[in-house]
Amino acid sequence: MQTTQDPDAKALQYPGGFQFSVVDSTYHGYAQLEQGVTGTFYSTYYFSQDASATTTTQTSIQGGGVWAQGQVYTKNDKIPTASYIWAPCGANGILNINNRIALTSTNSSASGEITDDDATIAFTQQININWRQCNKR
């Protein structure tokens, strides 16, 4: 696994004949959402070699209550087994993880914000992966 956006990132080294898939990922952020505002955090996972094979997760936070004052949140994606995307066999797989945040509102005078980092926890993205031999399908 390697990234093209972080010049300090290191390629994941693993023996030939194996491939991996993301099984879960954890993000931290901050949300302040007034009543009527919904914040939605989408994460899409795919390998550059096969961008048509993707899996997308979504977490939504309904505004109001404690969210009106602002709260730190943790988003934990658990990828269903049937939705695993696997690194290509016999090649270095470039794993892409795209995050998108959207706000929607049923109240035109309400406001909100949602971030993928917060003031109390440095931005982290924790990824757990699963391994298998390439000849297994």
N, C-alpha and C positions, 0 to 999 in steps of 0.2 A: 504494500500500500504506500502510496506517495501522494503528495499534494503539489499542485503547480502554483499555488498562491502563496505559500509560506516558504521563503528561501532557506529558513533554518530547519525545515521539516526533514526528517530522516525517512528513508524508504524502509518499509517493513521487510525484513529478511526472513525467508522461510524456505524449507527444502522443496525441490521440484517434486511434482506429482501430488501436490496439495493445493487446495483452494479454500477461501474463507468467505464468510458472509456476516454481515452485521446482524446481531440478534437483539441487542438493545442499546440504547443511548440515553444519556441523561444531560439535561441542560438546566441552567439556573437563570432566573430573570426577575424582573420587577414589573408589576402591573398596578395601575391606578385607574379604575374604571367606574364611572358614575352609573347610577341606575339606568338601564336601557342600552348600555354599551356592552358589546361582546368583543373580547379579544381572542383571536384564533392564531395559533402557532402551528405552521405546517413544516414538516421536514421531509425532503425527498432524497432517497438514496439510490445511486446507480453507479455502474462502472462505465468509464468513457468508451470502452471497447464495445459496449452494447447498451447504448443510451435508451433503447426502446424497452429494456427490461428494468423497470423502476418499481419501487415501493414507496408509498407516501403515508405518513402518519399525521394525525391532527389532534390538537388539544385545544379546547375552548374554555374561556373563563367568562362567566356571566357577571356583569358589573353590579354595583350596589353592595350593601352590607360592608364587610371588612375591606372589600376591594375599592370602595369609594375613598378610603383614606390611604390606600396604597399598601401593597404587601409583596414580599419576596415569594416567588413560586419555584417549584421544581417540576420540570417536565420529564417524564420517563417514558420513552418509547419502547414498547415491547413488540418486536416484529413477529407476526404469526408465522409459524413454520412454513405454511404453504406460500408465504410471500417473500421468503428468503431470496435474495439475489446473490449469485455466487461469482467470485472473481474468476476470470478466464483461466483455463488450464494451459500451462506451457508459456505463459506471458506474464509480465508485471501488470497487475490490474490497478488502474488509477481509480480509486474510490472517490466519488463526488457526493457531498452532502450539502444540499441547498436548503436554507431555512428562509421562510417567508412569514411575516406577521401581518395580520389584517385586522382592522377595526370596523365593526358595523354598529349601527345605532338605530333604535326605534324611537329615539327622542332627539329631535334636531337641536335642542339646547344643551344636551349632555356632552361631556367630553371624556376622553380617556387616553391612556398611553400604555404601551406594553413594550418591554425591551427583552433582549436575549442575554442580558447581564445585569448585575445590580451593584449597589454600593457596599454591600456587606460580604459578598463572595466574588472574587475575581472570576471573569468569564472562564468557564470550564466546559468542556464537552468530553464526557466519558463514554467510550464505546467498548462494548463487549462483542467478541466475534466467536464464531463457530468454525471448526475446521472439518474437512473431509478429504479423502483421497480422490483424485480426479477420475479414476476409473469407476467410482460408485455413482450411480444415478438414482 
